[in-house]
Amino acid sequence: MKEVDGIKWLSTNEFMERFSGISRSTIYESLKDGSLPHIRLSKSKILIPEDAFERKFRSRYEGTDLLGREIEE
């Protein structure tokens, strides 16, 4: 794990270890479609913010309840 400007970055392998319930293919698909934030340092080196899964989940369901219904404020 590397920390830069207060952000902890994980390699793809570290991310898979941390979130062992997520398959390798799901992680790479999410990287490819841009739904999982990351930086690519080279063709084979990708770093993912430690809180990327939380961000992905939060942005997907923000403004909705647990059943996906819009929350009226």
N, C-alpha and C positions, 0 to 999 in steps of 0.2 A: 504494500500500500504506500502510495506517495501522497504527500500533502503539499498543496500549492495554494497560497492566498486563502488559507482556512478551509479549502475544499479537499476532502479526502478522495483520492482516485484509486480505483481498483482495476487490475488487469481483467480480461474476460474470464480467465481461470479463477481468480480470486472472487469475482462476482458470482460465478457458478457455485463456488464452495459456500459462499455466504447465503445464497438463495438456492439451496439444493433441490427445492421442489420445482424449479423452472428448468425445462429442458434446454440443451445447448442450441437446438434448432430454433426454439422460441426466442432465445436471447439474440441470436444472429438475425432472425427475421425482424425483430424490433429495432436492432441497430440499422438494418438496411432500409426499413420504411421510415426511420427517423423518430419513431415513437419512444425510443430509449435514448436519452441524451448521452453523448460521448464525444471524445476527440480521437482522431486517428493520427498517430504519430508517424506511422509508416504502413506499408501494405499489410504487415502482419502484427503491428502493435496498436491496440486500441485501449484507451482508458475510459472507464465509466465512473461517474461520480457515485460515491458510496450511497447517496440518497436517491439515486435514479429510479429505483423501483417504486419508492414512495411517491416521487414526483409523477411518474407515469400513472400510477393508480389514482392519485389525487386529481390530476388534470382530466383524467378520463371520466371521473364521477363527480367532479366539482359541480355544485348546483343541483345535485340529485340526491335522493335518499338511497338506501341500500338496495332498493328494487329498481333503481334507474328512473324513478319518476321525478319530474322537476319540482324543486322546492320553491314555493311562493313565499316571498318575504314581505 
